């Protein structure tokens, strides 16, 4: 199959050159918006030309968007147009509002559908929701970008969906991974043969056993990683070897609760900068965990790959009646230059909560660390000093070992 465009097979040098040109422009756009008035003030956008420079900028969190939004600023001052200037405005839980456009592939989902082999001649049964949330429109815009027709099915009324799929001959499914099985099982119960041969899924875990079941039915199922704020972030190709980062975003993996990049291959929080000029989110923290994979995809696409969704980065945990947050653990590390990283472990002893703080450092004063723990975490706990490199590289800074069974 040919690639979607020349961006997918750029050399590392060409991609870096494009970043050096596009990233300063995007940072400058953001600086002109009231939502960034404080966080990006005083930064010379012209110097933000690579990932290292980008990593020095503050992280933007979804909660920041919610706090900034109000009746007079429904998009919080983070969009380049007023809400009335977009084709759609969506609502996510919170509520938090996001804009949407109908310009060509505004959400950049066409790249994923193309990688899945969907194009002209296909009819996509789009079972993502169309009400308030943007998933339905995100995948519809992708289908339009590759020239496929769309059955805007949403969820529910499964028997009618089976009938429609049979009558119009839908060839591809878009929706959550498990709802496709609901449709296929209903078709079996009705004695209806469907022509589905491809599936593009998101919004939930695609378990290997479910993918194999679809393959046994003759359906090639690939998954994407997208959010309401950012659109497509990364996607699978037919190689099914990691997820390829979309060409319209820059992805970083950072230690949860901080903006500091992790070492290559380590698990951390996914932070995304979008190059969309209409909605220039700079270092937007998704709250999801993932890790960078070595090398390009076997399919020939050359952009960075990630391992896909590996859990949530928000590890906030209540210990002894007090919340401990990743940001507090990061502040503890920053207090002592010799500390490489730290991990809070919550457990139980004698029906009581206990807290142990494992500090990765080449020596140090355990009593001084214990004092910092009490001051920063607002809780007293045992301190264990461990050798550099000994803490797991799994993205956890707060580990809850308590059983809730």
C-alpha positions in Angstrom: 0.0 0.0 0.0 1.2 3.5 -0.7 1.7 5.9 2.2 -0.8 8.6 3.0 1.7 11.4 2.1 5.4 12.1 2.0 5.4 13.2 5.7 5.2 9.6 6.8 8.5 8.6 5.4 10.6 11.7 6.1 14.2 11.3 7.2 15.0 12.3 10.8 16.8 15.4 9.5 13.9 16.5 7.4 11.5 15.9 10.3 13.7 17.9 12.7 14.0 20.8 10.1 10.2 20.9 9.8 9.9 21.0 13.6 12.4 23.8 13.8 10.2 25.8 11.4 6.7 24.9 12.7 7.2 24.7 16.4 8.2 28.4 17.0 5.2 29.5 14.9 2.9 27.4 17.0 4.3 28.7 20.3 4.0 32.2 19.0 0.3 31.6 18.1 -0.3 30.3 21.6 1.4 33.3 23.2 -1.1 35.6 21.5 -4.0 33.8 23.2 -5.3 34.9 26.6 -5.3 31.3 27.9 -1.5 31.3 27.8 -1.0 34.9 29.1 0.8 33.7 32.3 2.3 30.4 31.4 4.2 31.4 28.2 4.9 35.0 29.1 8.5 36.0 28.6 9.4 33.0 26.4 11.2 33.7 23.1 9.2 31.5 20.7 11.9 31.7 18.1 14.2 29.6 20.4 11.7 26.7 20.8 12.9 24.7 17.8 13.3 21.2 19.1 12.1 18.8 21.8 14.8 19.9 24.3 13.6 23.5 24.1 10.0 22.4 24.2 10.6 20.4 27.4 11.5 23.7 29.2 7.9 25.0 28.7 5.2 24.5 31.3 2.8 21.5 31.0 -0.9 22.3 30.3 -3.4 20.0 32.0 -7.1 19.4 31.2 -8.0 20.8 34.6 -6.4 24.1 33.4 -8.7 24.2 30.5 -11.7 23.6 32.7 -10.8 26.3 35.2 -10.3 28.9 32.4 -13.7 28.2 30.7 -16.8 30.2 31.6 -19.8 31.8 30.1 -17.6 34.7 28.6 -14.9 32.3 27.4 -16.3 28.9 26.7 -13.0 27.7 25.2 -11.0 29.3 28.0 -8.9 31.5 25.7 -6.9 28.6 24.3 -8.5 28.6 20.8 -7.6 30.9 18.0 -11.3 31.6 17.1 -14.3 32.3 19.3 -16.6 29.3 19.9 -19.0 30.6 17.2 -16.1 30.5 14.7 -15.9 26.7 14.7 -18.2 24.2 13.0 -18.8 22.3 16.2 -18.3 22.7 20.0 -18.2 19.5 22.0 -18.7 18.7 25.7 -16.6 16.3 27.7 -17.2 15.3 31.4 -16.4 18.1 33.7 -17.9 19.7 31.8 -15.1 20.8 29.5 -15.7 22.2 26.0 -13.6 21.5 22.9 -13.8 23.0 19.4 -14.1 21.0 16.2 -13.7 21.9 12.5 -14.9 20.5 9.2 -11.9 21.7 7.2 -10.0 18.8 5.5 -9.2 16.2 8.1 -9.2 18.7 10.9 -8.7 15.8 13.4 -6.1 14.1 11.3 -7.8 10.7 11.4 -7.5 10.0 7.7 -3.9 8.9 8.1 -5.1 6.1 10.4 -7.9 5.0 8.2 -5.6 4.9 5.2 -3.1 2.8 7.2 -6.0 0.4 7.9 -6.7 0.0 4.2 -9.9 2.0 4.1 -10.6 4.3 1.1 -12.8 4.9 -1.9 -15.3 2.2 -2.4 -15.6 1.5 1.3 -18.7 2.2 3.5 -17.7 2.8 7.1 -20.3 2.0 9.8 -19.4 4.6 12.3 -20.5 3.4 15.8 -18.8 6.2 17.7 -21.1 8.6 19.5 -22.3 11.8 17.7 -24.0 13.5 20.7 -22.0 16.1 22.6 -18.7 14.2 22.4 -16.5 14.4 19.2 -15.6 10.8 18.6 -18.2 10.3 15.9 -17.2 13.4 14.0 -13.5 12.6 14.4 -13.8 9.3 12.6 -16.3 10.7 10.1 -13.9 13.4 9.1 -11.2 10.7 8.6 -13.5 8.7 6.4 -14.2 11.7 4.3 -10.5 12.4 4.0 -9.9 9.0 2.4 -13.0 9.1 0.2 -15.1 6.5 2.1 -18.8 6.8 2.6 -20.2 6.8 6.2 -23.2 5.2 7.9 -23.5 7.4 11.0 -24.7 4.6 13.2 -23.7 5.6 16.8 -24.4 3.0 19.4 -27.5 1.0 20.3 -30.3 -0.5 18.2 -28.0 -3.3 17.2 -30.6 -5.2 15.2 -31.2 -2.2 13.0 -27.4 -1.8 12.7 -27.1 -5.4 11.4 -29.9 -4.8 9.0 -28.4 -1.6 7.7 -24.9 -3.2 7.4 -26.4 -6.0 5.3 -28.6 -3.8 3.1 -26.0 -1.2 2.2 -23.0 -3.5 2.3 -20.9 -1.8 4.9 -17.3 -2.9 4.6 -15.6 -1.3 7.6 -16.4 -0.7 11.2 -15.4 2.3 13.4 -16.1 2.3 17.1 -15.0 0.9 20.4 -13.3 -2.5 20.3 -16.0 -4.5 22.0 -19.1 -3.1 20.3 -18.1 -4.7 17.0 -18.5 -8.1 18.7 -22.0 -7.1 19.8 -22.9 -6.4 16.2 -21.3 -9.6 14.9 -23.0 -11.8 17.5 -26.3 -10.2 16.7 -25.8 -10.8 13.0 -25.0 -14.5 13.8 -28.2 -14.7 15.8 -30.2 -13.2 13.0 -28.5 -15.5 10.4 -27.2 -12.5 8.5 -23.8 -12.5 6.7 -22.0 -9.2 6.7 -19.3 -7.9 4.4 -17.1 -6.2 7.1 -13.4 -6.8 6.5 -11.8 -3.9 8.3 -12.2 -2.3 11.7 -10.7 0.9 13.1 -11.2 1.2 16.9 -10.4 3.4 19.8 -11.7 4.6 23.1 -11.0 1.3 24.9 -8.6 -1.6 25.2 -8.2 -3.9 22.2 -7.4 -7.2 23.9 -5.3 -9.7 21.8 -8.0 -12.3 22.2 -10.6 -10.0 20.8 -8.4 -9.0 17.9 -7.8 -12.7 17.1 -11.5 -13.4 17.2 -12.0 -10.6 14.6 -9.2 -11.9 12.5 -10.8 -15.4 12.6 -13.9 -13.8 11.1 -11.9 -12.2 8.3 -11.8 -8.7 9.8 -8.4 -6.9 10.2 -8.7 -4.7 13.3 -6.3 -1.8 14.1 -6.5 0.7 16.8 -5.7 4.4 17.2 -5.0 6.7 20.2 -6.9 9.9 20.1 -8.5 12.4 22.5 -11.2 15.0 22.2 -8.8 17.8 22.7 -6.0 16.7 20.3 -7.5 14.4 17.7 -5.3 11.6 16.5 -2.1 11.2 18.5 -0.8 7.8 17.3 -2.1 4.8 15.3 -1.4 1.2 14.3 -0.4 0.2 10.8 -0.7 -3.3 9.3 2.7 -4.1 10.9 0.9 -4.0 14.3 4.2 -3.2 16.0 3.6 -0.3 18.3 1.7 2.9 17.5 3.1 5.5 15.1 2.9 9.1 16.2 0.8 11.2 13.9 2.6 13.8 11.8 0.5 16.7 13.2 1.6 16.4 16.8 4.8 16.2 18.9 4.8 13.6 21.6 6.9 13.6 24.8 7.0 11.0 27.6 7.6 12.6 31.0 7.7 11.6 34.6 4.1 11.8 36.0 3.5 15.0 37.9 6.4 16.9 36.1 7.3 18.1 32.7 10.7 16.3 32.7 11.2 13.7 29.9 12.0 10.2 31.0 14.9 8.2 29.7 14.3 6.5 26.3 12.1 3.4 26.7 10.9 4.2 30.2 7.2 4.5 31.0 5.8 8.0 31.6 3.0 10.3 31.0 2.1 11.2 27.4 2.4 15.0 26.8 1.4 16.3 23.3 1.9 19.5 21.4 -0.4 19.9 18.5 0.5 21.8 15.4 -3.2 22.7 14.7 -3.2 26.5 14.3 -6.9 26.7 15.3 -6.3 25.1 18.7 -2.6 25.3 19.6 -2.3 23.1 22.7 1.3 23.3 24.0 2.6 20.4 26.1 -0.9 19.2 26.8 -0.8 16.4 29.5 -3.1 13.5 28.5 -2.9 11.7 31.8 -2.1 8.5 30.0 1.0 6.4 30.4 3.1 5.0 27.5 6.7 4.5 26.4 8.8 5.2 23.3 9.8 2.2 21.2 13.2 2.0 19.4 13.4 2.5 15.7 10.9 3.0 12.9 7.9 0.8 12.1 8.5 -2.2 9.8 5.8 -0.7 7.6 8.2 2.0 6.5 6.7 5.0 8.4 9.6 6.8 10.1 8.0 8.8 12.9 8.5 7.9 16.6 6.5 4.9 17.9 5.0 4.5 21.3 3.7 1.3 23.0 0.1 2.5 23.2 -2.0 3.0 26.3 -0.3 1.6 29.4 -2.5 3.0 32.2 -3.2 6.4 33.8 -0.6 8.8 35.0 -2.8 10.3 37.7 -1.7 8.1 40.6 -3.2 10.3 43.3 -3.7 8.1 46.3 -5.2 8.6 49.8 -2.9 7.4 52.6 -3.9 7.8 56.2 -6.7 10.0 55.1 -4.5 12.4 53.1 -4.1 12.6 49.4 -0.6 12.1 48.0 -0.1 13.4 44.4 2.6 12.8 41.8 3.4 16.5 41.9 4.3 16.2 45.5 6.7 13.4 44.8 8.3 15.5 42.1 8.7 18.4 44.5 10.4 16.0 47.0 12.9 15.0 44.3 13.6 18.6 43.4 14.5 19.4 47.0 17.6 17.3 47.0 20.0 17.5 44.0 21.4 14.0 44.7 18.0 12.2 44.4 17.5 10.6 41.0 13.9 9.6 41.5 11.5 8.6 44.3 8.6 6.2 44.7 5.9 6.3 47.4 4.6 2.8 48.4 1.3 2.6 50.3 0.6 -0.6 52.2 -1.2 -1.9 55.3 0.1 -3.3 58.6 -2.2 -4.2 61.5 -5.2 -2.7 59.8 -3.4 0.6 59.5 -2.1 2.5 56.4 1.7 2.7 56.1 3.8 4.7 53.8 7.3 4.0 52.6 9.3 6.4 50.4 11.9 4.7 48.4 14.6 7.2 47.3 17.0 6.4 44.5 20.3 8.1 45.4 23.9 7.4 45.8 23.8 7.7 49.6 22.4 10.8 51.4 20.9 11.6 54.8 17.9 9.5 55.5 16.8 11.8 58.4 16.9 14.8 56.1 14.9 12.9 53.6 12.3 11.9 56.2 12.0 15.6 57.3 11.4 16.6 53.6 8.8 13.8 53.2 6.9 15.1 56.2 7.0 18.6 54.9 6.2 18.0 51.3 3.8 15.0 51.5 2.3 16.2 54.7 2.7 12.7 56.1 5.3 10.9 58.0 6.7 7.7 56.5 9.6 5.3 56.5 12.5 6.2 54.1 14.5 3.6 52.2 17.5 4.7 50.2 18.1 2.5 47.2 20.9 2.4 44.7 20.6 4.4 41.5 18.9 2.4 38.8 17.1 0.0 41.2 13.6 1.5 41.1 11.3 0.0 38.4 11.0 1.9 35.1 7.2 1.5 34.9 6.1 5.1 35.2 4.8 4.7 38.8 5.7 7.3 41.4 3.0 6.2 43.8 2.4 2.5 44.2 -0.6 1.3 46.1 0.0 -2.3 47.4 -3.2 -2.4 49.6 -5.8 -5.0 48.7 -9.4 -3.8 48.3 -11.0 -7.2 48.0 
